[in-house]
Amino acid sequence: MAPFFFMSRVISSLWTKSYPSIPYRAPIGKGLTTKPTNSSEEEPIRYPIPPFTLETAKRKVQIAEDAWNTKDPEIVAKAYTADSQWRNRTEFFTGRQAIREFLRRKWAHELDYRLMKELWCFTDNRISVRFEYEWHDQQGQWYRTHGNEHWEFDQRGYMKRRDMSANDIPIQESQRKYV
């Protein structure tokens, strides 16, 4: 059975099945490891933690949505490991400082940002979500962004990998769904 489900509904007994740790492929020349994170043991645990259940996966998604809707890079960055690896559209970067810098640039451009995330599927330490968010640029053009994110968490509940793909659709302000 595949270690990652790409369907929205699965027989409930499958959700509780245990899967082995899924290895992370490090950059070329660095080998294969199952623990790329160096999350400090001094940092508090970020509940809920893996392995996820349907209830805890939904809760983790809601916590992320709430944090992102603050539009505060400091709050959002706390959810990620110190060496978290990100792909956001065509940008690739690593670490909390890079995350903060990215979010500052993002929210300086994407004004009046409002986000909705929805659980798509999950396994022991991975969650996939679909999302939509609305924003406008400095000229007043509104957009709805549709996309998917794939998240991988360490054992303390910090996100160690985030992979995001999205498309922006121009809309009229009157077409907004997330006010």
SEZA-621501 format. One record per atom (N, C-alpha, C): x, y, z; atom name; chain. Coordinates in steps of 0.1 Angstrom, whole numbers, plus 5000, padded with zeros to 4 digits. Layout:
N
rec x=X y=Y z=Z a=CA c=A
...
This chain:
179
rec x=5008 y=4988 z=5000 a=N c=A
rec x=5000 y=5000 z=5000 a=CA c=A
rec x=5009 y=5012 z=5000 a=C c=A
rec x=5005 y=5022 z=4992 a=N c=A
rec x=5013 y=5035 z=4991 a=CA c=A
rec x=5013 y=5042 z=5005 a=C c=A
rec x=5025 y=5048 z=5009 a=N c=A
rec x=5026 y=5054 z=5022 a=CA c=A
rec x=5019 y=5068 z=5023 a=C c=A
rec x=5014 y=5073 z=5012 a=N c=A
rec x=5007 y=5086 z=5012 a=CA c=A
rec x=4994 y=5085 z=5004 a=C c=A
rec x=4983 y=5088 z=5009 a=N c=A
rec x=4970 y=5087 z=5003 a=CA c=A
rec x=4967 y=5100 z=4995 a=C c=A
rec x=4963 y=5099 z=4983 a=N c=A
rec x=4958 y=5111 z=4975 a=CA c=A
rec x=4943 y=5110 z=4972 a=C c=A
rec x=4936 y=5109 z=4983 a=N c=A
rec x=4921 y=5109 z=4982 a=CA c=A
rec x=4916 y=5115 z=4994 a=C c=A
rec x=4904 y=5121 z=4993 a=N c=A
rec x=4898 y=5128 z=5004 a=CA c=A
rec x=4891 y=5120 z=5014 a=C c=A
rec x=4886 y=5108 z=5010 a=N c=A
rec x=4879 y=5099 z=5019 a=CA c=A
rec x=4885 y=5085 z=5018 a=C c=A
rec x=4889 y=5080 z=5029 a=N c=A
rec x=4895 y=5066 z=5030 a=CA c=A
rec x=4888 y=5059 z=5041 a=C c=A
rec x=4886 y=5046 z=5040 a=N c=A
rec x=4880 y=5038 z=5050 a=CA c=A
rec x=4888 y=5040 z=5063 a=C c=A
rec x=4880 y=5043 z=5074 a=N c=A
rec x=4886 y=5047 z=5086 a=CA c=A
rec x=4897 y=5038 z=5092 a=C c=A
rec x=4896 y=5025 z=5089 a=N c=A
rec x=4906 y=5016 z=5094 a=CA c=A
rec x=4920 y=5019 z=5088 a=C c=A
rec x=4920 y=5024 z=5076 a=N c=A
rec x=4933 y=5028 z=5070 a=CA c=A
rec x=4940 y=5039 z=5077 a=C c=A
rec x=4932 y=5048 z=5083 a=N c=A
rec x=4938 y=5060 z=5089 a=CA c=A
rec x=4947 y=5056 z=5101 a=C c=A
rec x=4943 y=5045 z=5108 a=N c=A
rec x=4951 y=5041 z=5120 a=CA c=A
rec x=4962 y=5031 z=5117 a=C c=A
rec x=4964 y=5027 z=5104 a=N c=A
rec x=4974 y=5018 z=5101 a=CA c=A
rec x=4988 y=5025 z=5103 a=C c=A
rec x=4998 y=5018 z=5108 a=N c=A
rec x=5011 y=5023 z=5110 a=CA c=A
rec x=5020 y=5021 z=5098 a=C c=A
rec x=5027 y=5031 z=5094 a=N c=A
rec x=5036 y=5031 z=5083 a=CA c=A
rec x=5050 y=5034 z=5088 a=C c=A
rec x=5060 y=5028 z=5081 a=N c=A
rec x=5074 y=5030 z=5085 a=CA c=A
rec x=5078 y=5045 z=5082 a=C c=A
rec x=5088 y=5050 z=5089 a=N c=A
rec x=5093 y=5063 z=5086 a=CA c=A
rec x=5096 y=5065 z=5072 a=C c=A
rec x=5092 y=5076 z=5066 a=N c=A
rec x=5094 y=5078 z=5051 a=CA c=A
rec x=5107 y=5086 z=5050 a=C c=A
rec x=5117 y=5081 z=5043 a=N c=A
rec x=5130 y=5088 z=5043 a=CA c=A
rec x=5129 y=5101 z=5035 a=C c=A
rec x=5137 y=5111 z=5039 a=N c=A
rec x=5138 y=5124 z=5032 a=CA c=A
rec x=5151 y=5124 z=5024 a=C c=A
rec x=5150 y=5128 z=5011 a=N c=A
rec x=5162 y=5128 z=5003 a=CA c=A
rec x=5169 y=5141 z=5005 a=C c=A
rec x=5181 y=5140 z=5010 a=N c=A
rec x=5189 y=5152 z=5013 a=CA c=A
rec x=5195 y=5157 z=5000 a=C c=A
rec x=5201 y=5169 z=4999 a=N c=A
rec x=5207 y=5174 z=4987 a=CA c=A
rec x=5217 y=5165 z=4982 a=C c=A
rec x=5220 y=5165 z=4969 a=N c=A
rec x=5229 y=5156 z=4962 a=CA c=A
rec x=5242 y=5156 z=4970 a=C c=A
rec x=5247 y=5144 z=4972 a=N c=A
rec x=5260 y=5143 z=4979 a=CA c=A
rec x=5258 y=5142 z=4994 a=C c=A
rec x=5246 y=5144 z=5000 a=N c=A
rec x=5244 y=5143 z=5014 a=CA c=A
rec x=5238 y=5130 z=5019 a=C c=A
rec x=5234 y=5121 z=5010 a=N c=A
rec x=5229 y=5109 z=5014 a=CA c=A
rec x=5214 y=5109 z=5017 a=C c=A
rec x=5209 y=5098 z=5023 a=N c=A
rec x=5195 y=5097 z=5027 a=CA c=A
rec x=5194 y=5096 z=5042 a=C c=A
rec x=5185 y=5103 z=5047 a=N c=A
rec x=5183 y=5103 z=5062 a=CA c=A
rec x=5168 y=5104 z=5065 a=C c=A
rec x=5164 y=5099 z=5077 a=N c=A
rec x=5150 y=5100 z=5081 a=CA c=A
rec x=5149 y=5111 z=5091 a=C c=A
rec x=5159 y=5118 z=5095 a=N c=A
rec x=5158 y=5129 z=5104 a=CA c=A
rec x=5167 y=5141 z=5100 a=C c=A
rec x=5162 y=5149 z=5090 a=N c=A
rec x=5170 y=5161 z=5085 a=CA c=A
rec x=5169 y=5173 z=5095 a=C c=A
rec x=5161 y=5172 z=5105 a=N c=A
rec x=5159 y=5184 z=5113 a=CA c=A
rec x=5169 y=5185 z=5124 a=C c=A
rec x=5172 y=5197 z=5128 a=N c=A
rec x=5180 y=5199 z=5140 a=CA c=A
rec x=5172 y=5207 z=5150 a=C c=A
rec x=5159 y=5205 z=5151 a=N c=A
rec x=5150 y=5212 z=5160 a=CA c=A
rec x=5156 y=5210 z=5174 a=C c=A
rec x=5157 y=5221 z=5181 a=N c=A
rec x=5163 y=5221 z=5194 a=CA c=A
rec x=5154 y=5214 z=5204 a=C c=A
rec x=5160 y=5205 z=5212 a=N c=A
rec x=5152 y=5199 z=5223 a=CA c=A
rec x=5147 y=5209 z=5233 a=C c=A
rec x=5153 y=5221 z=5233 a=N c=A
rec x=5149 y=5231 z=5243 a=CA c=A
rec x=5136 y=5238 z=5238 a=C c=A
rec x=5132 y=5237 z=5226 a=N c=A
rec x=5120 y=5243 z=5221 a=CA c=A
rec x=5108 y=5235 z=5226 a=C c=A
rec x=5097 y=5242 z=5229 a=N c=A
rec x=5085 y=5235 z=5234 a=CA c=A
rec x=5080 y=5226 z=5223 a=C c=A
rec x=5073 y=5215 z=5227 a=N c=A
rec x=5066 y=5207 z=5218 a=CA c=A
rec x=5054 y=5215 z=5212 a=C c=A
rec x=5052 y=5213 z=5199 a=N c=A
rec x=5041 y=5220 z=5192 a=CA c=A
rec x=5030 y=5210 z=5189 a=C c=A
rec x=5021 y=5209 z=5198 a=N c=A
rec x=5010 y=5200 z=5197 a=CA c=A
rec x=5000 y=5205 z=5186 a=C c=A
rec x=4993 y=5196 z=5180 a=N c=A
rec x=4994 y=5182 z=5180 a=CA c=A
rec x=5007 y=5177 z=5173 a=C c=A
rec x=5011 y=5165 z=5178 a=N c=A
rec x=5024 y=5160 z=5172 a=CA c=A
rec x=5021 y=5146 z=5165 a=C c=A
rec x=5030 y=5142 z=5156 a=N c=A
rec x=5028 y=5129 z=5150 a=CA c=A
rec x=5029 y=5118 z=5160 a=C c=A
rec x=5023 y=5107 z=5157 a=N c=A
rec x=5015 y=5103 z=5145 a=CA c=A
rec x=5001 y=5110 z=5146 a=C c=A
rec x=4996 y=5115 z=5134 a=N c=A
rec x=4984 y=5122 z=5134 a=CA c=A
rec x=4972 y=5113 z=5132 a=C c=A
rec x=4961 y=5117 z=5138 a=N c=A
rec x=4948 y=5111 z=5136 a=CA c=A
rec x=4940 y=5120 z=5128 a=C c=A
rec x=4928 y=5117 z=5123 a=N c=A
rec x=4920 y=5126 z=5116 a=CA c=A
rec x=4917 y=5139 z=5124 a=C c=A
rec x=4914 y=5137 z=5137 a=N c=A
rec x=4912 y=5148 z=5145 a=CA c=A
rec x=4924 y=5157 z=5147 a=C c=A
rec x=4936 y=5151 z=5150 a=N c=A
rec x=4948 y=5160 z=5152 a=CA c=A
rec x=4953 y=5166 z=5139 a=C c=A
rec x=4951 y=5159 z=5128 a=N c=A
rec x=4955 y=5165 z=5115 a=CA c=A
rec x=4946 y=5177 z=5112 a=C c=A
rec x=4933 y=5176 z=5114 a=N c=A
rec x=4924 y=5187 z=5112 a=CA c=A
rec x=4928 y=5199 z=5121 a=C c=A
rec x=4932 y=5196 z=5133 a=N c=A
rec x=4936 y=5206 z=5143 a=CA c=A
rec x=4948 y=5213 z=5138 a=C c=A
rec x=4958 y=5205 z=5134 a=N c=A
rec x=4971 y=5211 z=5129 a=CA c=A
rec x=4968 y=5221 z=5117 a=C c=A
rec x=4959 y=5217 z=5108 a=N c=A
rec x=4956 y=5226 z=5097 a=CA c=A
rec x=4949 y=5239 z=5102 a=C c=A
rec x=4940 y=5238 z=5111 a=N c=A
rec x=4934 y=5250 z=5116 a=CA c=A
rec x=4944 y=5259 z=5124 a=C c=A
rec x=4953 y=5253 z=5131 a=N c=A
rec x=4963 y=5261 z=5138 a=CA c=A
rec x=4971 y=5269 z=5127 a=C c=A
rec x=4975 y=5262 z=5117 a=N c=A
rec x=4983 y=5268 z=5106 a=CA c=A
rec x=4975 y=5279 z=5099 a=C c=A
rec x=4962 y=5277 z=5096 a=N c=A
rec x=4954 y=5287 z=5090 a=CA c=A
rec x=4953 y=5300 z=5099 a=C c=A
rec x=4951 y=5297 z=5112 a=N c=A
rec x=4950 y=5309 z=5121 a=CA c=A
rec x=4963 y=5316 z=5122 a=C c=A
rec x=4974 y=5309 z=5122 a=N c=A
rec x=4987 y=5316 z=5123 a=CA c=A
rec x=4989 y=5325 z=5110 a=C c=A
rec x=4987 y=5319 z=5099 a=N c=A
rec x=4989 y=5326 z=5086 a=CA c=A
rec x=4980 y=5338 z=5085 a=C c=A
rec x=4968 y=5337 z=5090 a=N c=A
rec x=4959 y=5348 z=5089 a=CA c=A
rec x=4963 y=5360 z=5098 a=C c=A
rec x=4972 y=5358 z=5107 a=N c=A
rec x=4977 y=5369 z=5115 a=CA c=A
rec x=4986 y=5378 z=5107 a=C c=A
rec x=4992 y=5373 z=5096 a=N c=A
rec x=5001 y=5379 z=5087 a=CA c=A
rec x=5013 y=5384 z=5095 a=C c=A
rec x=5017 y=5377 z=5105 a=N c=A
rec x=5029 y=5380 z=5113 a=CA c=A
rec x=5040 y=5370 z=5111 a=C c=A
rec x=5051 y=5374 z=5104 a=N c=A
rec x=5061 y=5364 z=5101 a=CA c=A
rec x=5067 y=5358 z=5113 a=C c=A
rec x=5068 y=5365 z=5124 a=N c=A
rec x=5074 y=5359 z=5137 a=CA c=A
rec x=5065 y=5348 z=5142 a=C c=A
rec x=5052 y=5350 z=5142 a=N c=A
rec x=5043 y=5339 z=5147 a=CA c=A
rec x=5043 y=5327 z=5137 a=C c=A
rec x=5042 y=5329 z=5124 a=N c=A
rec x=5042 y=5318 z=5115 a=CA c=A
rec x=5055 y=5310 z=5115 a=C c=A
rec x=5067 y=5317 z=5116 a=N c=A
rec x=5080 y=5310 z=5115 a=CA c=A
rec x=5082 y=5301 z=5127 a=C c=A
rec x=5076 y=5304 z=5138 a=N c=A
rec x=5077 y=5295 z=5150 a=CA c=A
rec x=5073 y=5281 z=5148 a=C c=A
rec x=5064 y=5279 z=5138 a=N c=A
rec x=5059 y=5265 z=5136 a=CA c=A
rec x=5069 y=5256 z=5129 a=C c=A
rec x=5080 y=5262 z=5124 a=N c=A
rec x=5089 y=5254 z=5115 a=CA c=A
rec x=5102 y=5251 z=5123 a=C c=A
rec x=5109 y=5240 z=5119 a=N c=A
rec x=5122 y=5237 z=5124 a=CA c=A
rec x=5132 y=5248 z=5120 a=C c=A
rec x=5142 y=5249 z=5128 a=N c=A
rec x=5153 y=5259 z=5125 a=CA c=A
rec x=5158 y=5257 z=5111 a=C c=A
rec x=5158 y=5245 z=5106 a=N c=A
rec x=5164 y=5242 z=5092 a=CA c=A
rec x=5153 y=5238 z=5083 a=C c=A
rec x=5141 y=5242 z=5085 a=N c=A
rec x=5129 y=5238 z=5076 a=CA c=A
rec x=5132 y=5241 z=5062 a=C c=A
rec x=5129 y=5232 z=5053 a=N c=A
rec x=5131 y=5233 z=5039 a=CA c=A
rec x=5118 y=5237 z=5032 a=C c=A
rec x=5118 y=5247 z=5024 a=N c=A
rec x=5106 y=5252 z=5017 a=CA c=A
rec x=5108 y=5253 z=5002 a=C c=A
rec x=5097 y=5250 z=4996 a=N c=A
rec x=5095 y=5253 z=4982 a=CA c=A
rec x=5082 y=5261 z=4981 a=C c=A
rec x=5082 y=5273 z=4977 a=N c=A
rec x=5070 y=5281 z=4975 a=CA c=A
rec x=5070 y=5286 z=4961 a=C c=A
rec x=5062 y=5279 z=4953 a=N c=A
rec x=5061 y=5282 z=4938 a=CA c=A
rec x=5075 y=5279 z=4933 a=C c=A
rec x=5082 y=5290 z=4928 a=N c=A
rec x=5095 y=5288 z=4922 a=CA c=A
rec x=5107 y=5292 z=4932 a=C c=A
rec x=5104 y=5295 z=4944 a=N c=A
rec x=5114 y=5298 z=4954 a=CA c=A
rec x=5117 y=5286 z=4963 a=C c=A
rec x=5130 y=5284 z=4965 a=N c=A
rec x=5135 y=5273 z=4974 a=CA c=A
rec x=5144 y=5280 z=4984 a=C c=A
rec x=5141 y=5277 z=4997 a=N c=A
rec x=5150 y=5282 z=5008 a=CA c=A
rec x=5149 y=5274 z=5020 a=C c=A
rec x=5158 y=5277 z=5029 a=N c=A
rec x=5159 y=5269 z=5042 a=CA c=A
rec x=5160 y=5278 z=5054 a=C c=A
rec x=5153 y=5274 z=5064 a=N c=A
rec x=5155 y=5281 z=5077 a=CA c=A
rec x=5145 y=5291 z=5081 a=C c=A
rec x=5144 y=5293 z=5094 a=N c=A
rec x=5134 y=5303 z=5099 a=CA c=A
rec x=5136 y=5317 z=5094 a=C c=A
rec x=5149 y=5321 z=5094 a=N c=A
rec x=5152 y=5335 z=5090 a=CA c=A
rec x=5147 y=5337 z=5075 a=C c=A
rec x=5150 y=5328 z=5067 a=N c=A
rec x=5146 y=5329 z=5053 a=CA c=A
rec x=5130 y=5328 z=5052 a=C c=A
rec x=5124 y=5321 z=5061 a=N c=A
rec x=5109 y=5320 z=5061 a=CA c=A
rec x=5104 y=5334 z=5065 a=C c=A
rec x=5110 y=5340 z=5075 a=N c=A
rec x=5105 y=5354 z=5079 a=CA c=A
rec x=5107 y=5364 z=5068 a=C c=A
rec x=5118 y=5364 z=5061 a=N c=A
rec x=5121 y=5373 z=5050 a=CA c=A
rec x=5111 y=5371 z=5039 a=C c=A
rec x=5109 y=5358 z=5035 a=N c=A
rec x=5099 y=5355 z=5025 a=CA c=A
rec x=5085 y=5361 z=5028 a=C c=A
rec x=5081 y=5358 z=5041 a=N c=A
rec x=5067 y=5362 z=5045 a=CA c=A
rec x=5066 y=5377 z=5045 a=C c=A
rec x=5076 y=5384 z=5049 a=N c=A
rec x=5076 y=5399 z=5049 a=CA c=A
rec x=5074 y=5404 z=5035 a=C c=A
rec x=5082 y=5398 z=5025 a=N c=A
rec x=5080 y=5402 z=5011 a=CA c=A
rec x=5066 y=5399 z=5006 a=C c=A
rec x=5062 y=5387 z=5009 a=N c=A
rec x=5048 y=5382 z=5005 a=CA c=A
rec x=5037 y=5392 z=5009 a=C c=A
rec x=5037 y=5395 z=5022 a=N c=A
rec x=5026 y=5403 z=5027 a=CA c=A
rec x=5027 y=5418 z=5024 a=C c=A
rec x=5039 y=5422 z=5020 a=N c=A
rec x=5041 y=5436 z=5015 a=CA c=A
rec x=5034 y=5437 z=5001 a=C c=A
rec x=5034 y=5426 z=4994 a=N c=A
rec x=5028 y=5426 z=4981 a=CA c=A
rec x=5013 y=5421 z=4981 a=C c=A
rec x=5010 y=5411 z=4989 a=N c=A
rec x=4996 y=5406 z=4989 a=CA c=A
rec x=4989 y=5412 z=5000 a=C c=A
rec x=4982 y=5423 z=4997 a=N c=A
rec x=4975 y=5431 z=5007 a=CA c=A
rec x=4961 y=5426 z=5010 a=C c=A
rec x=4957 y=5428 z=5023 a=N c=A
rec x=4944 y=5424 z=5028 a=CA c=A
rec x=4942 y=5409 z=5026 a=C c=A
rec x=4953 y=5401 z=5028 a=N c=A
rec x=4954 y=5387 z=5026 a=CA c=A
rec x=4944 y=5380 z=5036 a=C c=A
rec x=4936 y=5370 z=5031 a=N c=A
rec x=4927 y=5362 z=5039 a=CA c=A
rec x=4928 y=5348 z=5033 a=C c=A
rec x=4931 y=5338 z=5042 a=N c=A
rec x=4934 y=5324 z=5038 a=CA c=A
rec x=4924 y=5314 z=5044 a=C c=A
rec x=4921 y=5304 z=5036 a=N c=A
rec x=4914 y=5292 z=5041 a=CA c=A
rec x=4922 y=5280 z=5037 a=C c=A
rec x=4924 y=5271 z=5047 a=N c=A
rec x=4931 y=5258 z=5044 a=CA c=A
rec x=4921 y=5247 z=5048 a=C c=A
rec x=4923 y=5236 z=5040 a=N c=A
rec x=4914 y=5224 z=5042 a=CA c=A
rec x=4923 y=5211 z=5041 a=C c=A
rec x=4921 y=5203 z=5051 a=N c=A
rec x=4928 y=5190 z=5051 a=CA c=A
rec x=4924 y=5182 z=5039 a=C c=A
rec x=4935 y=5177 z=5032 a=N c=A
rec x=4932 y=5169 z=5020 a=CA c=A
rec x=4935 y=5154 z=5024 a=C c=A
rec x=4947 y=5151 z=5030 a=N c=A
rec x=4950 y=5138 z=5034 a=CA c=A
rec x=4961 y=5139 z=5044 a=C c=A
rec x=4965 y=5127 z=5050 a=N c=A
rec x=4975 y=5127 z=5060 a=CA c=A
rec x=4980 y=5113 z=5062 a=C c=A
rec x=4992 y=5112 z=5067 a=N c=A
rec x=4998 y=5099 z=5072 a=CA c=A
rec x=5004 y=5102 z=5086 a=C c=A
rec x=5012 y=5093 z=5091 a=N c=A
rec x=5018 y=5095 z=5104 a=CA c=A
rec x=5023 y=5109 z=5107 a=C c=A
rec x=5033 y=5113 z=5098 a=N c=A
rec x=5039 y=5126 z=5101 a=CA c=A
rec x=5038 y=5136 z=5089 a=C c=A
rec x=5029 y=5133 z=5080 a=N c=A
rec x=5027 y=5142 z=5068 a=CA c=A
rec x=5012 y=5146 z=5067 a=C c=A
rec x=5010 y=5158 z=5062 a=N c=A
rec x=4997 y=5164 z=5060 a=CA c=A
rec x=4997 y=5171 z=5046 a=C c=A
rec x=4987 y=5169 z=5038 a=N c=A
rec x=4985 y=5177 z=5026 a=CA c=A
rec x=4972 y=5185 z=5028 a=C c=A
rec x=4973 y=5197 z=5023 a=N c=A
rec x=4961 y=5206 z=5024 a=CA c=A
rec x=4959 y=5212 z=5010 a=C c=A
rec x=4946 y=5216 z=5008 a=N c=A
rec x=4943 y=5225 z=4996 a=CA c=A
rec x=4940 y=5238 z=5003 a=C c=A
rec x=4943 y=5249 z=4996 a=N c=A
rec x=4940 y=5262 z=5002 a=CA c=A
rec x=4935 y=5272 z=4991 a=C c=A
rec x=4929 y=5282 z=4996 a=N c=A
rec x=4925 y=5294 z=4988 a=CA c=A
rec x=4928 y=5306 z=4996 a=C c=A
rec x=4933 y=5316 z=4990 a=N c=A
rec x=4934 y=5329 z=4997 a=CA c=A
rec x=4931 y=5340 z=4987 a=C c=A
rec x=4927 y=5351 z=4993 a=N c=A
rec x=4924 y=5363 z=4985 a=CA c=A
rec x=4932 y=5374 z=4990 a=C c=A
rec x=4936 y=5383 z=4980 a=N c=A
rec x=4944 y=5394 z=4983 a=CA c=A
rec x=4943 y=5404 z=4971 a=C c=A
rec x=4949 y=5416 z=4973 a=N c=A
rec x=4949 y=5425 z=4962 a=CA c=A
rec x=4963 y=5432 z=4962 a=C c=A
rec x=4967 y=5436 z=4950 a=N c=A
rec x=4980 y=5443 z=4948 a=CA c=A
rec x=4978 y=5458 z=4951 a=C c=A
rec x=4989 y=5465 z=4950 a=N c=A
rec x=4989 y=5479 z=4953 a=CA c=A
rec x=4981 y=5487 z=4943 a=C c=A
rec x=4978 y=5482 z=4931 a=N c=A
rec x=4969 y=5488 z=4922 a=CA c=A
rec x=4954 y=5486 z=4924 a=C c=A
rec x=4951 y=5477 z=4934 a=N c=A
rec x=4938 y=5474 z=4937 a=CA c=A
rec x=4932 y=5462 z=4930 a=C c=A
rec x=4940 y=5455 z=4922 a=N c=A
rec x=4935 y=5443 z=4915 a=CA c=A
rec x=4934 y=5431 z=4926 a=C c=A
rec x=4922 y=5425 z=4927 a=N c=A
rec x=4920 y=5414 z=4936 a=CA c=A
rec x=4924 y=5401 z=4929 a=C c=A
rec x=4928 y=5391 z=4937 a=N c=A
rec x=4932 y=5378 z=4932 a=CA c=A
rec x=4926 y=5367 z=4942 a=C c=A
rec x=4923 y=5356 z=4937 a=N c=A
rec x=4921 y=5344 z=4945 a=CA c=A
rec x=4932 y=5334 z=4941 a=C c=A
rec x=4940 y=5330 z=4951 a=N c=A
rec x=4950 y=5320 z=4949 a=CA c=A
rec x=4945 y=5306 z=4953 a=C c=A
rec x=4947 y=5296 z=4944 a=N c=A
rec x=4943 y=5283 z=4947 a=CA c=A
rec x=4956 y=5274 z=4947 a=C c=A
rec x=4957 y=5265 z=4957 a=N c=A
rec x=4969 y=5257 z=4957 a=CA c=A
rec x=4968 y=5245 z=4966 a=C c=A
rec x=4980 y=5239 z=4967 a=N c=A
rec x=4982 y=5227 z=4975 a=CA c=A
rec x=4995 y=5228 z=4983 a=C c=A
rec x=4995 y=5223 z=4995 a=N c=A
rec x=5008 y=5222 z=5003 a=CA c=A
rec x=5009 y=5208 z=5008 a=C c=A
rec x=5022 y=5204 z=5008 a=N c=A
rec x=5025 y=5191 z=5014 a=CA c=A
rec x=5035 y=5194 z=5026 a=C c=A
rec x=5031 y=5189 z=5038 a=N c=A
rec x=5039 y=5192 z=5050 a=CA c=A
rec x=5045 y=5179 z=5055 a=C c=A
rec x=5057 y=5180 z=5061 a=N c=A
rec x=5063 y=5169 z=5068 a=CA c=A
rec x=5067 y=5175 z=5082 a=C c=A
rec x=5064 y=5167 z=5093 a=N c=A
rec x=5067 y=5172 z=5106 a=CA c=A
rec x=5077 y=5163 z=5113 a=C c=A
rec x=5085 y=5170 z=5122 a=N c=A
rec x=5094 y=5162 z=5131 a=CA c=A
rec x=5086 y=5156 z=5143 a=C c=A
rec x=5092 y=5149 z=5151 a=N c=A
rec x=5086 y=5142 z=5162 a=CA c=A
rec x=5081 y=5152 z=5173 a=C c=A
rec x=5085 y=5164 z=5173 a=N c=A
rec x=5081 y=5174 z=5183 a=CA c=A
rec x=5070 y=5183 z=5177 a=C c=A
rec x=5065 y=5181 z=5165 a=N c=A
rec x=5054 y=5188 z=5160 a=CA c=A
rec x=5058 y=5200 z=5151 a=C c=A
rec x=5071 y=5202 z=5148 a=N c=A
rec x=5075 y=5213 z=5140 a=CA c=A
rec x=5075 y=5209 z=5125 a=C c=A
rec x=5072 y=5218 z=5116 a=N c=A
rec x=5072 y=5214 z=5102 a=CA c=A
rec x=5086 y=5215 z=5097 a=C c=A
rec x=5091 y=5204 z=5092 a=N c=A
rec x=5105 y=5204 z=5087 a=CA c=A
rec x=5106 y=5205 z=5072 a=C c=A
rec x=5094 y=5203 z=5065 a=N c=A
rec x=5094 y=5205 z=5051 a=CA c=A
rec x=5080 y=5210 z=5046 a=C c=A
rec x=5080 y=5220 z=5037 a=N c=A
rec x=5068 y=5225 z=5032 a=CA c=A
rec x=5070 y=5227 z=5017 a=C c=A
rec x=5061 y=5221 z=5009 a=N c=A
rec x=5062 y=5222 z=4995 a=CA c=A
rec x=5048 y=5227 z=4990 a=C c=A
rec x=5049 y=5239 z=4983 a=N c=A
rec x=5036 y=5246 z=4979 a=CA c=A
rec x=5036 y=5249 z=4964 a=C c=A
rec x=5024 y=5246 z=4958 a=N c=A
rec x=5022 y=5250 z=4944 a=CA c=A
rec x=5009 y=5258 z=4944 a=C c=A
rec x=5008 y=5268 z=4936 a=N c=A
rec x=4996 y=5277 z=4935 a=CA c=A
rec x=4995 y=5284 z=4922 a=C c=A
rec x=4982 y=5288 z=4920 a=N c=A
rec x=4979 y=5296 z=4908 a=CA c=A
rec x=4971 y=5308 z=4913 a=C c=A
rec x=4973 y=5320 z=4907 a=N c=A
rec x=4966 y=5332 z=4910 a=CA c=A
rec x=4955 y=5335 z=4899 a=C c=A
rec x=4943 y=5337 z=4903 a=N c=A
rec x=4932 y=5340 z=4894 a=CA c=A
rec x=4927 y=5355 z=4897 a=C c=A
rec x=4928 y=5364 z=4887 a=N c=A
rec x=4922 y=5377 z=4889 a=CA c=A
rec x=4907 y=5376 z=4892 a=C c=A
rec x=4902 y=5384 z=4902 a=N c=A
rec x=4888 y=5384 z=4904 a=CA c=A
rec x=4884 y=5399 z=4907 a=C c=A
rec x=4871 y=5401 z=4907 a=N c=A
rec x=4866 y=5414 z=4910 a=CA c=A
rec x=4864 y=5414 z=4926 a=C c=A
rec x=4865 y=5425 z=4932 a=N c=A
rec x=4863 y=5426 z=4946 a=CA c=A
rec x=4849 y=5420 z=4950 a=C c=A
rec x=4839 y=5422 z=4942 a=N c=A
rec x=4826 y=5417 z=4945 a=CA c=A
rec x=4825 y=5401 z=4944 a=C c=A
rec x=4835 y=5395 z=4939 a=N c=A
rec x=4836 y=5380 z=4938 a=CA c=A
rec x=4843 y=5374 z=4950 a=C c=A
rec x=4847 y=5382 z=4960 a=N c=A
rec x=4855 y=5376 z=4971 a=CA c=A
rec x=4846 y=5367 z=4979 a=C c=A
rec x=4852 y=5356 z=4984 a=N c=A
rec x=4845 y=5346 z=4993 a=CA c=A
rec x=4850 y=5347 z=5007 a=C c=A
rec x=4862 y=5352 z=5009 a=N c=A
rec x=4868 y=5352 z=5023 a=CA c=A
rec x=4869 y=5367 z=5028 a=C c=A
rec x=4859 y=5372 z=5033 a=N c=A
rec x=4858 y=5386 z=5037 a=CA c=A
rec x=4861 y=5387 z=5052 a=C c=A
